[in-house]
Amino acid sequence: FFSTLTAYMAIALTFDVEAIESSVQS
């Protein structure tokens, strides 16, 4: 469960970073 939670957080963090970069570039 902990590993799954960590992986989910990592994916969410990556998604947030990409979204932020896209907003900045716009």
Backbone atoms as SQL, in Angstrom:
CREATE TABLE atoms (id INTEGER PRIMARY KEY, chain TEXT, resi INTEGER, resn TEXT, atom TEXT, x REAL, y REAL, z REAL);
INSERT INTO atoms VALUES
  (1, 'A', 1, 'PHE', 'N', 0.849, -1.207, 0.000),
  (2, 'A', 1, 'PHE', 'CA', 0.000, 0.000, 0.000),
  (3, 'A', 1, 'PHE', 'C', 0.882, 1.254, 0.000),
  (4, 'A', 2, 'PHE', 'N', 1.907, 1.272, 0.826),
  (5, 'A', 2, 'PHE', 'CA', 2.790, 2.443, 0.898),
  (6, 'A', 2, 'PHE', 'C', 3.452, 2.684, -0.459),
  (7, 'A', 3, 'SER', 'N', 3.874, 1.606, -1.107),
  (8, 'A', 3, 'SER', 'CA', 4.542, 1.756, -2.405),
  (9, 'A', 3, 'SER', 'C', 3.564, 2.331, -3.420),
  (10, 'A', 4, 'THR', 'N', 2.322, 1.852, -3.385),
  (11, 'A', 4, 'THR', 'CA', 1.319, 2.346, -4.330),
  (12, 'A', 4, 'THR', 'C', 1.059, 3.822, -4.070),
  (13, 'A', 5, 'LEU', 'N', 0.969, 4.196, -2.812),
  (14, 'A', 5, 'LEU', 'CA', 0.711, 5.595, -2.463),
  (15, 'A', 5, 'LEU', 'C', 1.870, 6.468, -2.933),
  (16, 'A', 6, 'THR', 'N', 3.088, 6.005, -2.728),
  (17, 'A', 6, 'THR', 'CA', 4.261, 6.780, -3.145),
  (18, 'A', 6, 'THR', 'C', 4.261, 6.950, -4.658),
  (19, 'A', 7, 'ALA', 'N', 3.948, 5.882, -5.370),
  (20, 'A', 7, 'ALA', 'CA', 3.941, 5.948, -6.837),
  (21, 'A', 7, 'ALA', 'C', 2.870, 6.929, -7.296),
  (22, 'A', 8, 'TYR', 'N', 1.705, 6.888, -6.672),
  (23, 'A', 8, 'TYR', 'CA', 0.614, 7.792, -7.039),
  (24, 'A', 8, 'TYR', 'C', 1.035, 9.239, -6.806),
  (25, 'A', 9, 'MET', 'N', 1.685, 9.492, -5.677),
  (26, 'A', 9, 'MET', 'CA', 2.125, 10.856, -5.369),
  (27, 'A', 9, 'MET', 'C', 3.149, 11.316, -6.394),
  (28, 'A', 10, 'ALA', 'N', 4.055, 10.420, -6.782),
  (29, 'A', 10, 'ALA', 'CA', 5.095, 10.770, -7.756),
  (30, 'A', 10, 'ALA', 'C', 4.450, 11.125, -9.095),
  (31, 'A', 11, 'ILE', 'N', 3.459, 10.340, -9.503),
  (32, 'A', 11, 'ILE', 'CA', 2.771, 10.610, -10.775),
  (33, 'A', 11, 'ILE', 'C', 2.028, 11.939, -10.683),
  (34, 'A', 12, 'ALA', 'N', 1.354, 12.166, -9.569),
  (35, 'A', 12, 'ALA', 'CA', 0.605, 13.416, -9.398),
  (36, 'A', 12, 'ALA', 'C', 1.560, 14.601, -9.421),
  (37, 'A', 13, 'LEU', 'N', 2.721, 14.457, -8.793),
  (38, 'A', 13, 'LEU', 'CA', 3.695, 15.545, -8.754),
  (39, 'A', 13, 'LEU', 'C', 4.179, 15.849, -10.160),
  (40, 'A', 14, 'THR', 'N', 4.474, 14.791, -10.922),
  (41, 'A', 14, 'THR', 'CA', 4.949, 14.984, -12.296),
  (42, 'A', 14, 'THR', 'C', 3.881, 15.673, -13.126),
  (43, 'A', 15, 'PHE', 'N', 2.630, 15.255, -12.948),
  (44, 'A', 15, 'PHE', 'CA', 1.530, 15.857, -13.701),
  (45, 'A', 15, 'PHE', 'C', 1.406, 17.332, -13.350),
  (46, 'A', 16, 'ASP', 'N', 1.515, 17.654, -12.068),
  (47, 'A', 16, 'ASP', 'CA', 1.414, 19.050, -11.630),
  (48, 'A', 16, 'ASP', 'C', 2.534, 19.873, -12.253),
  (49, 'A', 17, 'VAL', 'N', 3.739, 19.331, -12.264),
  (50, 'A', 17, 'VAL', 'CA', 4.879, 20.066, -12.828),
  (51, 'A', 17, 'VAL', 'C', 4.633, 20.349, -14.301),
  (52, 'A', 18, 'GLU', 'N', 4.162, 19.342, -15.036),
  (53, 'A', 18, 'GLU', 'CA', 3.920, 19.532, -16.466),
  (54, 'A', 18, 'GLU', 'C', 2.834, 20.573, -16.683),
  (55, 'A', 19, 'ALA', 'N', 1.803, 20.533, -15.860),
  (56, 'A', 19, 'ALA', 'CA', 0.705, 21.495, -15.995),
  (57, 'A', 19, 'ALA', 'C', 1.214, 22.907, -15.722),
  (58, 'A', 20, 'ILE', 'N', 2.056, 23.050, -14.704),
  (59, 'A', 20, 'ILE', 'CA', 2.601, 24.368, -14.374),
  (60, 'A', 20, 'ILE', 'C', 3.465, 24.874, -15.523),
  (61, 'A', 21, 'GLU', 'N', 4.312, 24.024, -16.064),
  (62, 'A', 21, 'GLU', 'CA', 5.191, 24.435, -17.164),
  (63, 'A', 21, 'GLU', 'C', 4.347, 24.860, -18.364),
  (64, 'A', 22, 'SER', 'N', 3.289, 24.118, -18.636),
  (65, 'A', 22, 'SER', 'CA', 2.427, 24.451, -19.772),
  (66, 'A', 22, 'SER', 'C', 1.790, 25.818, -19.547),
  (67, 'A', 23, 'SER', 'N', 1.347, 26.086, -18.319),
  (68, 'A', 23, 'SER', 'CA', 0.711, 27.365, -18.017),
  (69, 'A', 23, 'SER', 'C', 1.714, 28.496, -18.167),
  (70, 'A', 24, 'VAL', 'N', 2.947, 28.268, -17.733),
  (71, 'A', 24, 'VAL', 'CA', 3.974, 29.310, -17.820),
  (72, 'A', 24, 'VAL', 'C', 4.312, 29.592, -19.274),
  (73, 'A', 25, 'GLN', 'N', 4.419, 28.538, -20.079),
  (74, 'A', 25, 'GLN', 'CA', 4.774, 28.715, -21.482),
  (75, 'A', 25, 'GLN', 'C', 3.660, 29.431, -22.244),
  (76, 'A', 26, 'SER', 'N', 2.423, 29.201, -21.867),
  (77, 'A', 26, 'SER', 'CA', 1.300, 29.801, -22.583),
  (78, 'A', 26, 'SER', 'C', 1.419, 31.324, -22.589);
